[in-house]
C-alpha cells in the first residue's frame, strides 16, 4: 500500500496575535481599509484634503503657451466640477511661484485668497450643481529635484545623445500643481481632459488622447490641440515639447474593432529613429500580447504613443508615455501601465503595487512569451535584487516617502515577484489571466487597492489568499528552505523546513514549494508540496530510488534561498493504518494515469470529489468509483475527498506526476 501524508509541524509555529505590539508586527494593521493618512498630499493637511473632496472634477482644460527652451508657462486652466455638498468655496493647488492674473467662476471674475500653493475661490453651488473655475496664470515652475525620478513637475534639458532640447512634464506623485492648477486626489479622476499647447512652429507638442487639430497661428507658432475622452488621474495629464518627427504605426490587439494608432514623437535628429525603430516597432507585439492577457487595450478608440525626453526611464502618461530611450523591458513596462496604473489606478500611494508590481511583472510576461530563453535568468535577477536586503514590505507604510514609493527593490522587483508567486499559487494559467481580466473589468476607469486584487483573485479562483497577502504583500522578508531525506526502496521520507529573513515580522511562508529530485534509472522529477508551517514531513511511496534533491523551487516561482540538503539514513516518517472509520487511502502515490481508492469497510459516503491543494473543487464522481482517471491533469498536488450529505467528511492528498 502506497501513501502520501502530512505530519503536522513538530515545531511550534510563531503566530501573530492582534494583541501584540503593532511596532513589532506592522502587518497586523495593514489589512484594514487604507487609512486617512494615505490620502495625504505633500502640500495639504487632512482638513484641507477633506475640503477638496467637497467637489468632484469631471473635466480639465489647459490652454498654454510654451516652448522647448525653458519651462516657462502661460495660459489658462479650467477646472469643471460638480458639488458633492452645498458649497460656498472651492480649494485647489497651484505652486506659489506661479503668478495668477485672474480667476473666473462660471465666467465671472472673483476675488480669491491664496496661501502658498493653496488657492481658495468663492463658489456658490448646491449639492449636485456644476461649476467652472478658470485660472489665468504664468511663470516658471520650480526647478528643484522635487520628483524622485529627477527634475520637478516640469523640466527642460538637452539630450546628450541626440542634441535635442526638450520641455516635458512628470507629475507623479505630487507634482502636477507645480505647472497647472488642479486637485491632486487619486480617487477623483476627471472624466476627460483637453490640452492645447501653443509652441514654436519648428516644434511639436505631444499630450493625451487624440490630436484633433494643429493650427498654424501665422506668427511663427502653432497650436496642438489634444482631447482625451476617458477618465484620467491628475498625475497622468502630460505634455512634451521638442523638435520631433512623427513616426506612427498600428497594432491589431484582440478586442479592438479597429487598428490602434501608435503615435511616436521622436527627436528630429536623423540618427534617432533608425537607432530605435526596431525597438519602437515591438510595441505592436507587446500591445497584442497584453490585450490577450489583461483584456482589450483600454484606449483603443484613441491611441497609444511615446514622446521622447532626456531622462533615464519612462513615465506612463495616459495614451502617450514619455520615454528617454527604447528597449524591450522599458517599453513593455510603460505600455503595461496603460492597464495597470492608468485604466485602473492605485487608490492610495501606499498601494502603488497595483501600478508598479504588475507593470514590472508584465516585463516578465513579455520575456516569457517573446524571448523565452531569457526568462529564467530574468526572474533570477529580480529575486536576487529583492534578497540584497532582509526586509521591507511591498505595501508602503509611509506614502509620502517618495524614495520608498519608487523603490526598485520593493515596489518593482518584489512587487512583480509576488505576482509570479500568486500565479504559482493558483496553478492554473487560464484562471490566473482571467483573474487579471476580471480586475480590469471590475475597476475599469477607477482606482483600486492591493486588497482589491486579493478579493478579485479569490472570487475568480475560490482560494483563500489571506495568508498569501499577510506574508508576501504586508509581510516582510523571504524564506530559506532546507530538507532532510531518506530514500528506502521506492519510498521517500522527506522533511522540509524553512526559516524567515524577518522572523519577528513574518515567521512563516505557507506558499507551496516545488523540489526537483534525481532518481535512479529515471529522469529528474519535480514534485509540488503544500507548506503550512516551518516544518513539514512527507512520505511519498512509489517515488523510486531518490539519489539527490537537485533544487528547491527549480522554476523560480518564489523568492527564496537554499539552506541545507541532508541525506539522513536514520530519518523515517511514520505510517498510519486504516483504523479510523473515516480512513481511506489513495494509491499509487505519486500517480500518473489513475488514482485508486481503498476505504475502511465501515466508511459510508455519497460521492467522491477531486480538489486542488487549496481545497478548490475540481470534479465529483459517484461513490461506486474506485479508479479515477488523471489523464490530462497538470502535474501537482491534489486532494481526494469523500462527501456525505453534500459535506466533505475526509480527504487525502496525492501527487500527480
C-alpha positions as CSV (number, residue, x, y, z in Angstrom):
1,X,0.0,0.0,0.0
2,X,1.4,3.3,-1.1
3,X,0.6,6.5,0.9
4,X,1.3,10.2,1.0
5,X,0.5,12.2,4.1
6,X,1.4,15.3,6.0
7,X,2.6,15.1,9.6
8,X,1.8,18.5,11.2
9,X,4.8,20.6,12.3
10,X,6.9,19.3,15.2
11,X,8.0,22.8,15.9
12,X,5.6,25.4,17.3
13,X,5.0,28.0,14.5
14,X,5.0,31.5,15.7
15,X,1.6,33.1,15.1
16,X,0.9,36.8,15.3
17,X,-1.7,37.9,17.8
18,X,-3.6,41.1,17.2
19,X,-2.9,41.9,20.8
20,X,0.9,42.1,20.2
21,X,2.8,45.4,19.7
22,X,2.0,47.0,16.3
23,X,5.5,48.3,16.3
24,X,6.9,44.8,16.4
25,X,4.4,43.4,13.9
26,X,3.4,46.1,11.5
27,X,1.4,44.0,9.1
28,X,-1.2,43.3,11.7
29,X,-3.0,46.6,11.0
30,X,-2.2,46.9,7.3
31,X,-5.0,44.7,6.0
32,X,-7.6,47.2,7.2
33,X,-9.1,49.5,4.6
34,X,-6.4,52.1,3.8
35,X,-6.2,54.8,6.4
36,X,-6.7,58.5,6.0
37,X,-3.0,59.2,6.2
38,X,-2.6,57.6,2.8
39,X,-4.8,60.2,1.3
40,X,-2.3,62.9,2.2
41,X,-0.6,65.1,-0.4
42,X,2.8,66.6,0.3
43,X,1.3,70.1,0.5
44,X,-2.2,69.8,2.1
45,X,-3.2,68.7,5.6
46,X,-6.0,66.4,6.3
47,X,-8.6,69.2,6.8
48,X,-7.6,70.8,3.5
49,X,-7.8,67.4,1.7
50,X,-11.3,67.0,3.1
51,X,-12.2,70.4,1.8
52,X,-11.1,69.4,-1.8
53,X,-13.2,66.3,-1.5
54,X,-16.4,68.5,-1.3
55,X,-16.3,68.6,-5.1
56,X,-15.7,66.1,-8.0
57,X,-13.7,67.1,-11.1
58,X,-15.2,66.0,-14.4
59,X,-13.1,67.9,-16.9
60,X,-9.7,69.7,-17.1
61,X,-8.9,72.1,-19.9
62,X,-5.4,73.5,-20.4
63,X,-4.6,76.2,-23.0
64,X,-1.0,77.0,-22.6
65,X,1.9,78.8,-24.4
66,X,5.3,77.1,-24.0
67,X,8.5,76.3,-25.9
68,X,11.2,73.7,-25.8
69,X,13.9,76.1,-24.5
70,X,12.5,76.7,-21.0
71,X,9.8,75.6,-18.5
72,X,8.1,78.9,-18.6
73,X,4.3,78.6,-18.9
74,X,1.4,81.0,-19.5
75,X,-2.2,80.5,-20.3
76,X,-5.5,79.3,-18.8
77,X,-6.5,76.2,-17.0
78,X,-10.1,75.3,-16.3
79,X,-11.5,73.0,-13.6
80,X,-15.0,71.8,-14.4
81,X,-16.6,70.1,-11.4
82,X,-19.8,69.5,-9.5
83,X,-20.5,70.0,-5.9
84,X,-20.8,66.9,-3.6
85,X,-22.3,69.1,-0.8
86,X,-23.6,72.6,-0.6
87,X,-20.5,74.8,-1.2
88,X,-19.5,78.4,-0.7
89,X,-15.9,78.0,-1.7
90,X,-13.5,75.6,-3.5
91,X,-9.9,74.8,-2.7
92,X,-7.3,73.7,-5.3
93,X,-3.5,73.8,-5.6
94,X,-1.0,75.9,-7.7
95,X,2.6,76.2,-6.9
96,X,3.4,79.5,-5.1
97,X,5.9,80.8,-7.7
98,X,3.4,80.8,-10.4
99,X,1.5,84.2,-10.8
100,X,-2.3,84.3,-11.0
101,X,-3.6,87.2,-13.1
102,X,-7.3,86.4,-12.8
103,X,-9.7,83.8,-11.7
104,X,-13.3,83.4,-13.0
105,X,-16.0,81.2,-11.6
106,X,-18.8,80.4,-14.1
107,X,-17.4,83.2,-16.3
108,X,-17.4,85.9,-13.6
109,X,-14.2,87.3,-12.2
110,X,-13.9,86.6,-8.5
111,X,-11.8,87.7,-5.5
112,X,-9.8,84.8,-4.2
113,X,-7.4,84.0,-1.3
114,X,-4.0,82.4,-1.6
115,X,-1.7,80.9,1.0
116,X,1.4,79.5,-0.5
117,X,0.2,76.9,-3.0
118,X,-3.4,76.8,-1.7
119,X,-5.9,78.8,-3.6
120,X,-9.5,79.2,-2.4
121,X,-12.2,80.7,-4.6
122,X,-15.8,81.6,-3.8
123,X,-18.3,79.1,-5.3
124,X,-22.0,79.2,-4.7
125,X,-23.2,75.7,-5.6
126,X,-25.8,73.4,-4.2
127,X,-25.3,69.6,-4.0
128,X,-25.0,68.2,-7.5
129,X,-24.7,71.5,-9.3
130,X,-21.9,72.1,-11.8
131,X,-19.4,75.0,-11.7
132,X,-16.3,76.0,-13.6
133,X,-13.2,77.7,-12.4
134,X,-10.9,79.4,-15.0
135,X,-7.4,80.4,-13.9
136,X,-5.2,82.7,-15.9
137,X,-1.6,82.3,-14.8
138,X,2.0,82.4,-15.8
139,X,5.5,81.9,-14.5
140,X,8.3,79.4,-14.2
141,X,7.7,76.1,-12.4
142,X,10.2,75.1,-9.7
143,X,13.4,73.5,-10.9
144,X,14.4,71.8,-7.7
145,X,14.5,68.0,-7.8
146,X,11.1,67.6,-6.3
147,X,10.4,64.4,-8.3
148,X,12.0,61.1,-7.3
149,X,12.6,60.3,-10.9
150,X,14.6,63.6,-11.4
151,X,13.6,67.1,-12.1
152,X,10.4,68.8,-11.0
153,X,6.8,68.7,-12.3
154,X,8.1,70.5,-15.4
155,X,11.6,70.0,-16.7
156,X,13.8,71.3,-19.6
157,X,17.0,69.7,-20.7
158,X,19.1,68.9,-23.8
159,X,19.5,65.3,-24.9
160,X,23.3,64.5,-24.6
161,X,23.0,61.7,-27.1
162,X,20.8,63.4,-29.8
163,X,21.2,67.1,-29.2
164,X,17.6,68.0,-28.9
165,X,16.2,70.5,-26.4
166,X,13.0,69.3,-24.7
167,X,10.4,70.6,-22.2
168,X,8.4,67.9,-20.6
169,X,6.2,67.2,-17.6
170,X,6.4,64.5,-15.0
171,X,3.8,64.9,-12.2
172,X,4.0,61.7,-10.3
173,X,3.2,61.6,-7.4
174,X,2.6,65.1,-6.2
175,X,4.0,67.5,-8.8
176,X,1.1,68.3,-11.1
177,X,0.3,71.5,-9.1
178,X,3.9,72.7,-9.9
179,X,2.8,73.5,-13.5
180,X,-1.0,73.7,-13.6
181,X,-3.9,74.4,-11.1
182,X,-5.5,71.1,-10.1
183,X,-6.9,68.9,-7.4
184,X,-4.3,66.2,-6.6
185,X,-6.6,63.4,-5.5
186,X,-6.1,59.8,-6.8
187,X,-9.7,58.9,-6.1
188,X,-11.1,61.8,-8.2
189,X,-10.4,61.0,-11.8
190,X,-11.6,63.6,-14.4
191,X,-14.0,62.2,-16.9
192,X,-11.9,63.7,-19.7
193,X,-9.3,66.4,-20.5
194,X,-8.3,68.8,-23.2
195,X,-4.7,70.1,-23.7
196,X,-3.9,72.9,-26.1
197,X,-0.3,73.9,-26.4
198,X,1.0,76.8,-28.5
199,X,4.6,76.2,-29.4
200,X,7.2,77.5,-32.0
201,X,6.3,76.2,-35.4
202,X,9.5,74.1,-35.6
203,X,8.3,72.1,-32.6
204,X,5.6,69.5,-32.0
205,X,3.8,69.1,-28.7
206,X,2.6,65.7,-27.5
207,X,-0.2,65.0,-25.0
208,X,-3.0,62.7,-24.0
209,X,-5.7,61.4,-26.3
210,X,-6.3,62.3,-30.0
211,X,-4.5,65.2,-31.8
212,X,-7.7,66.8,-33.1
213,X,-6.1,69.9,-34.7
214,X,-2.8,71.6,-35.5
215,X,-3.5,75.3,-36.0
216,X,-0.9,77.5,-37.8
217,X,-1.3,80.8,-35.9
218,X,0.7,82.7,-38.6
219,X,3.2,84.3,-36.2
220,X,5.8,81.5,-36.1
221,X,3.8,79.4,-33.7
222,X,1.4,76.5,-33.9
223,X,-1.3,75.3,-31.5
224,X,-1.5,71.5,-30.9
225,X,-5.0,70.6,-29.7
226,X,-5.3,67.3,-27.9
227,X,-8.5,65.7,-26.5
228,X,-8.8,62.7,-24.3
229,X,-12.2,61.3,-23.7
230,X,-11.5,58.7,-20.9
231,X,-11.3,59.1,-17.1
232,X,-7.8,60.2,-16.1
233,X,-6.0,60.9,-12.9
234,X,-4.3,64.2,-12.3
235,X,-0.7,62.9,-12.5
236,X,-1.2,61.3,-15.9
237,X,-2.0,64.5,-17.7
238,X,1.1,65.5,-19.6
239,X,2.8,67.5,-22.3
240,X,6.2,67.2,-24.1
241,X,7.6,69.8,-26.5
242,X,10.6,69.4,-28.8
243,X,11.6,69.4,-32.5
244,X,10.0,66.0,-33.2
245,X,9.2,63.8,-36.2
246,X,6.0,61.8,-36.1
247,X,6.6,58.1,-36.6
248,X,3.2,56.3,-36.5
249,X,2.5,52.6,-36.7
250,X,-0.6,50.4,-36.0
251,X,-1.4,47.4,-33.8
252,X,-4.3,44.9,-34.0
253,X,-4.9,43.8,-30.5
254,X,-7.7,41.4,-29.7
255,X,-10.9,43.2,-28.6
256,X,-10.2,46.3,-30.6
257,X,-12.6,46.7,-33.5
258,X,-10.1,48.8,-35.5
259,X,-6.3,49.0,-35.7
260,X,-4.8,51.0,-32.8
261,X,-2.6,54.0,-33.7
262,X,0.8,54.0,-32.0
263,X,2.0,57.6,-32.5
264,X,5.6,58.3,-31.7
265,X,7.2,61.8,-31.4
266,X,10.9,61.1,-31.9
267,X,13.8,63.6,-31.9
268,X,14.3,65.0,-35.4
269,X,18.0,64.1,-35.3
270,X,18.4,61.9,-38.4
271,X,20.1,59.2,-36.4
272,X,17.4,58.8,-33.7
273,X,14.6,57.0,-35.5
274,X,16.9,54.5,-37.3
275,X,18.6,53.7,-33.9
276,X,15.3,53.0,-32.1
277,X,12.9,52.0,-34.9
278,X,13.1,48.2,-34.4
279,X,12.5,48.7,-30.6
280,X,9.6,51.0,-31.2
281,X,8.1,48.6,-33.7
282,X,8.0,45.9,-31.0
283,X,5.3,48.0,-29.2
284,X,2.9,46.3,-31.6
285,X,3.8,42.9,-30.4
286,X,3.6,44.0,-26.8
287,X,0.2,45.5,-27.1
288,X,-1.2,42.5,-28.9
289,X,0.3,40.2,-26.2
290,X,-1.1,42.2,-23.3
291,X,-4.6,42.5,-24.8
292,X,-4.7,38.7,-24.7
293,X,-3.5,38.6,-21.1
294,X,-5.2,41.6,-19.5
295,X,-8.1,42.4,-21.7
296,X,-8.6,44.9,-24.6
297,X,-6.3,47.9,-24.8
298,X,-8.3,50.4,-22.7
299,X,-7.9,53.4,-25.0
300,X,-8.2,51.7,-28.4
301,X,-10.5,54.3,-29.8
302,X,-7.8,57.0,-29.4
303,X,-4.1,55.8,-29.5
304,X,-1.0,54.8,-27.7
305,X,2.3,56.5,-28.2
306,X,5.6,57.9,-27.0
307,X,7.2,61.3,-26.6
308,X,11.0,61.3,-26.2
309,X,12.6,63.3,-23.4
310,X,16.1,63.3,-22.0
311,X,15.7,61.4,-18.7
312,X,16.8,57.8,-17.8
313,X,13.5,56.0,-17.8
314,X,9.8,56.3,-18.7
315,X,6.6,57.7,-17.4
316,X,3.3,56.1,-18.3
317,X,1.3,59.2,-19.2
318,X,-2.1,58.0,-20.3
319,X,-2.1,57.1,-24.0
320,X,1.4,58.8,-24.6
321,X,4.3,57.6,-22.5
322,X,7.3,59.9,-22.0
323,X,10.5,57.9,-22.5
324,X,14.2,58.7,-22.6
325,X,15.1,55.7,-24.8
326,X,13.6,52.5,-26.1
327,X,14.3,48.9,-25.2
328,X,12.0,45.9,-24.7
329,X,11.7,46.0,-20.9
330,X,11.2,49.7,-20.6
331,X,8.8,50.0,-23.5
332,X,6.8,46.9,-22.4
333,X,6.7,48.1,-18.7
334,X,5.3,51.6,-19.7
335,X,2.8,50.1,-22.1
336,X,1.5,47.7,-19.4
337,X,0.9,50.7,-17.2
338,X,-2.0,51.7,-19.5
339,X,-3.8,48.8,-17.9
340,X,-2.0,48.7,-14.5
341,X,-1.9,52.3,-13.3
342,X,-3.9,54.3,-15.9
343,X,-7.1,52.3,-16.7
344,X,-7.0,51.1,-13.1
345,X,-5.0,53.4,-10.7
346,X,-3.8,52.8,-7.2
347,X,-6.4,54.1,-4.7
348,X,-3.6,55.3,-2.4
349,X,0.1,55.7,-3.0
350,X,0.6,53.1,-0.2
351,X,-0.9,50.6,-2.7
352,X,1.5,51.5,-5.6
353,X,1.9,47.8,-6.1
354,X,-1.2,47.7,-8.2
355,X,0.6,50.0,-10.6
356,X,4.3,49.1,-10.4
357,X,4.2,45.5,-9.3
358,X,2.0,44.4,-12.2
359,X,3.7,46.6,-14.8
360,X,7.0,45.1,-13.7
361,X,5.6,41.6,-13.9
362,X,4.4,42.4,-17.4
363,X,8.1,42.7,-18.4
364,X,8.5,39.1,-17.4
365,X,5.3,38.1,-19.3
366,X,6.8,39.8,-22.4
367,X,10.1,37.9,-21.9
368,X,8.3,34.6,-21.3
369,X,6.2,35.0,-24.5
370,X,8.7,36.6,-26.9
371,X,12.2,35.9,-25.5
372,X,11.7,32.5,-23.7
373,X,15.4,31.8,-23.5
374,X,15.9,34.8,-21.2
375,X,13.0,34.2,-18.8
376,X,14.8,32.0,-16.2
377,X,17.7,34.5,-15.8
378,X,15.4,37.4,-15.8
379,X,13.4,36.2,-12.8
380,X,16.6,35.0,-11.0
381,X,18.0,38.6,-11.3
382,X,14.7,40.0,-10.0
383,X,14.8,37.7,-7.0
384,X,18.5,38.3,-6.3
385,X,17.8,42.1,-6.1
386,X,15.0,41.6,-3.6
387,X,17.3,39.5,-1.4
388,X,20.1,42.1,-1.2
389,X,18.3,43.2,2.0
390,X,16.4,41.1,4.5
391,X,13.2,43.1,5.0
392,X,10.8,45.5,3.6
393,X,7.1,45.1,2.6
394,X,5.6,45.6,-0.8
395,X,2.8,47.6,0.9
396,X,4.1,51.2,1.6
397,X,3.7,52.3,5.2
398,X,4.8,55.9,4.5
399,X,3.1,57.0,1.3
400,X,4.7,60.5,1.5
401,X,8.2,58.9,1.3
402,X,8.8,59.2,-2.5
403,X,12.0,57.3,-2.4
404,X,10.2,54.4,-0.8
405,X,7.3,54.6,-3.2
406,X,9.6,54.1,-6.1
407,X,11.9,51.6,-4.5
408,X,13.2,49.3,-7.3
409,X,13.7,46.5,-4.8
410,X,10.3,46.6,-3.2
411,X,7.6,48.3,-5.3
412,X,9.0,47.0,-8.6
413,X,11.0,43.8,-8.1
414,X,9.4,42.3,-5.0
415,X,6.1,43.6,-6.3
416,X,6.5,41.7,-9.5
417,X,7.9,38.6,-7.8
418,X,4.8,38.1,-5.6
419,X,2.5,38.4,-8.7
420,X,4.6,35.5,-10.0
421,X,4.1,33.6,-6.8
422,X,0.4,34.3,-6.9
423,X,0.3,32.8,-10.4
424,X,2.1,29.7,-8.9
425,X,-0.5,29.5,-6.0
426,X,-3.4,29.4,-8.5
427,X,-1.5,26.7,-10.5
428,X,-3.9,27.4,-13.4
429,X,-2.8,29.9,-16.0
430,X,-6.2,30.4,-17.7
431,X,-7.6,31.1,-14.3
432,X,-4.8,33.5,-13.4
433,X,-5.2,35.6,-16.5
434,X,-9.0,35.5,-16.2
435,X,-8.5,37.0,-12.7
436,X,-6.4,39.8,-14.2
437,X,-9.1,40.5,-16.8
438,X,-11.8,40.4,-14.1
439,X,-9.9,43.0,-12.1
440,X,-9.6,45.3,-15.2
441,X,-13.4,44.9,-15.7
442,X,-14.4,45.5,-12.1
443,X,-12.2,48.6,-11.6
444,X,-12.3,50.0,-15.1
445,X,-11.6,53.8,-15.2
446,X,-11.4,53.8,-11.4
447,X,-9.0,53.1,-8.6
448,X,-8.2,50.0,-6.5
449,X,-6.2,48.9,-3.5
450,X,-3.9,45.8,-3.1
451,X,-6.7,44.1,-1.3
452,X,-9.0,44.6,-4.3
453,X,-6.5,42.4,-6.2
454,X,-6.8,39.8,-3.4
455,X,-10.6,39.9,-3.5
456,X,-10.8,39.6,-7.2
457,X,-8.4,36.7,-7.4
458,X,-10.2,34.9,-4.5
459,X,-13.5,35.3,-6.3
460,X,-12.0,34.1,-9.6
461,X,-10.2,31.1,-8.1
462,X,-12.1,30.1,-5.0
463,X,-8.9,30.2,-3.0
464,X,-8.4,31.9,0.4
465,X,-5.5,34.3,-0.1
466,X,-5.4,35.8,3.4
467,X,-2.2,34.1,4.3
468,X,-0.5,34.9,1.0
469,X,-1.2,38.6,1.3
470,X,-0.2,38.7,5.0
471,X,3.1,37.0,4.2
472,X,4.1,38.5,0.9
473,X,2.3,41.8,0.5
474,X,2.0,43.1,4.0
475,X,4.7,41.0,5.5
476,X,8.5,41.2,5.1
477,X,11.4,39.1,4.1
478,X,11.7,35.7,2.4
479,X,12.2,32.0,3.3
480,X,15.4,29.9,3.3
481,X,14.5,26.3,2.7
482,X,16.3,23.2,4.0
483,X,15.5,19.5,3.6
484,X,16.3,16.2,5.2
485,X,15.5,13.0,3.3
486,X,15.9,9.3,3.2
487,X,15.1,7.0,0.3
488,X,14.1,3.5,1.4
489,X,13.4,1.2,-1.5
490,X,10.8,3.0,-3.6
491,X,9.7,5.3,-0.7
492,X,10.9,8.8,0.0
493,X,10.9,10.1,3.6
494,X,11.1,13.9,3.4
495,X,11.3,16.8,5.8
496,X,11.1,20.4,4.6
497,X,11.9,23.2,7.0
498,X,12.3,26.9,6.4
499,X,13.5,29.9,8.3
500,X,12.5,33.5,7.6
501,X,14.8,36.5,7.0
502,X,12.5,38.7,9.1
503,X,11.0,36.3,11.7
504,X,9.8,38.9,14.1
505,X,7.5,40.2,11.3
506,X,6.8,37.2,9.0
507,X,7.9,34.0,10.7
508,X,6.3,31.6,8.2
509,X,5.6,31.4,4.5
510,X,2.8,29.0,3.5
511,X,3.0,29.0,-0.3
512,X,3.6,25.6,-2.0
513,X,7.1,24.6,-2.9
514,X,8.5,22.5,-5.7
515,X,11.5,20.3,-5.4
516,X,13.5,18.6,-8.2
517,X,14.6,15.1,-7.4
518,X,17.1,12.9,-9.2
519,X,16.0,9.2,-9.3
520,X,18.0,6.1,-10.1
521,X,17.4,5.0,-13.6
522,X,14.7,7.7,-14.2
523,X,14.6,11.3,-15.4
524,X,14.6,14.1,-12.8
525,X,11.2,14.6,-11.3
526,X,9.6,17.9,-10.0
527,X,7.1,17.5,-7.2
528,X,4.9,20.2,-5.7
529,X,4.5,20.1,-1.9
530,X,2.0,22.1,0.3
531,X,3.7,24.1,3.0
532,X,1.7,25.0,6.1
533,X,4.3,25.6,8.7
534,X,8.1,25.9,9.3
535,X,8.5,22.1,9.5
536,X,6.6,19.6,7.3
537,X,7.1,15.9,6.8
538,X,6.0,13.7,3.9
539,X,6.1,10.1,3.0
540,X,5.9,9.6,-0.8
541,X,5.7,5.9,-1.7
542,X,6.4,4.7,-5.2
543,X,8.8,7.5,-5.8
544,X,11.6,5.2,-6.9
545,X,15.1,5.4,-5.5
546,X,15.8,9.1,-5.0
547,X,19.6,9.8,-5.3
548,X,19.5,13.6,-4.6
549,X,17.4,16.7,-4.1
550,X,18.7,18.7,-7.0
551,X,16.9,22.0,-6.5
552,X,14.4,23.8,-4.3
553,X,12.0,25.8,-6.4
554,X,13.6,24.8,-9.8
555,X,11.2,27.0,-11.8
556,X,11.9,30.1,-9.6
557,X,8.4,30.8,-8.5
558,X,9.2,32.0,-5.0
559,X,11.8,34.5,-3.6
560,X,13.9,32.2,-1.5
561,X,17.4,31.0,-0.6
562,X,18.7,27.4,-0.2
563,X,19.8,26.2,3.1
564,X,21.0,22.6,3.7
565,X,20.1,19.3,2.0
566,X,20.9,16.3,4.2
567,X,20.6,12.6,3.2
568,X,19.9,11.1,6.7
569,X,19.7,7.3,6.6
570,X,18.2,7.3,10.1
571,X,15.3,9.6,9.2
572,X,11.8,7.9,8.8
573,X,8.3,9.3,8.6
574,X,5.7,7.0,10.3
575,X,2.9,5.3,8.5
576,X,-0.7,5.3,9.8
577,X,-3.1,2.4,9.4
578,X,-6.7,2.4,8.3
579,X,-8.1,2.0,11.9
580,X,-10.4,5.0,12.0
581,X,-13.9,4.6,10.3
582,X,-13.2,7.7,8.2
583,X,-9.9,6.4,6.9
584,X,-9.2,5.7,3.2
585,X,-6.1,5.6,1.1
586,X,-5.1,6.7,-2.4
587,X,-2.6,4.8,-4.5
588,X,-0.2,4.7,-6.3
589,X,1.2,7.9,-4.9
590,X,2.6,9.6,-6.8
591,X,0.2,8.6,-9.5
592,X,0.4,9.1,-13.3
593,X,-2.7,7.9,-15.2
594,X,-5.2,6.9,-12.5
595,X,-5.7,7.0,-8.7
596,X,-7.2,4.0,-6.9
597,X,-9.2,4.4,-3.7
598,X,-9.2,1.9,-0.8
599,X,-11.6,2.7,2.1
600,X,-12.3,1.4,5.6
601,X,-15.2,-1.0,5.2
602,X,-17.2,1.0,7.8
603,X,-16.9,4.2,5.9
604,X,-20.3,5.4,4.3
605,X,-20.2,8.2,1.8
606,X,-22.3,9.6,-1.1
607,X,-19.8,11.0,-3.6
608,X,-16.1,11.3,-4.3
609,X,-14.6,14.7,-5.1
610,X,-11.4,15.9,-6.6
611,X,-9.9,19.1,-5.1
612,X,-6.7,21.1,-5.7
613,X,-4.2,21.5,-2.9
614,X,-6.0,24.6,-1.6
615,X,-9.4,22.9,-1.4
616,X,-11.0,24.2,-4.6
617,X,-13.5,21.7,-6.0
618,X,-12.4,20.4,-9.5
619,X,-14.8,17.5,-10.1
620,X,-17.2,15.0,-8.4
621,X,-17.7,11.2,-9.1
622,X,-20.2,8.6,-7.9
623,X,-19.3,6.7,-4.7
624,X,-19.1,3.5,-6.8
625,X,-15.9,4.7,-8.5
626,X,-12.7,3.3,-7.1
627,X,-10.5,4.2,-10.1
628,X,-10.2,7.8,-11.0
629,X,-8.7,8.9,-14.3
630,X,-6.0,11.6,-14.0
631,X,-5.5,11.9,-17.8
632,X,-4.9,15.5,-18.9
633,X,-4.5,16.8,-15.3
634,X,-1.4,19.1,-14.8
635,X,1.3,17.6,-12.5
636,X,1.0,18.8,-8.9
637,X,-0.5,18.0,-5.5
638,X,-4.3,17.3,-5.3
639,X,-6.8,16.0,-2.8
640,X,-9.4,13.2,-3.0
641,X,-12.4,13.9,-0.8
642,X,-15.3,11.8,0.4
643,X,-18.7,13.6,0.6
644,X,-21.8,12.8,2.7
645,X,-24.9,14.9,2.7
646,X,-23.0,17.4,0.5
647,X,-20.2,17.9,3.1
648,X,-16.7,16.6,2.8
649,X,-16.0,14.1,5.6
650,X,-12.5,13.1,4.8
651,X,-9.6,14.0,2.4
652,X,-6.3,12.6,1.3
653,X,-3.6,14.3,-0.6
654,X,-1.7,12.7,-3.5
655,X,0.8,13.8,-6.1
656,X,0.2,13.6,-9.9
657,X,3.4,13.1,-11.9
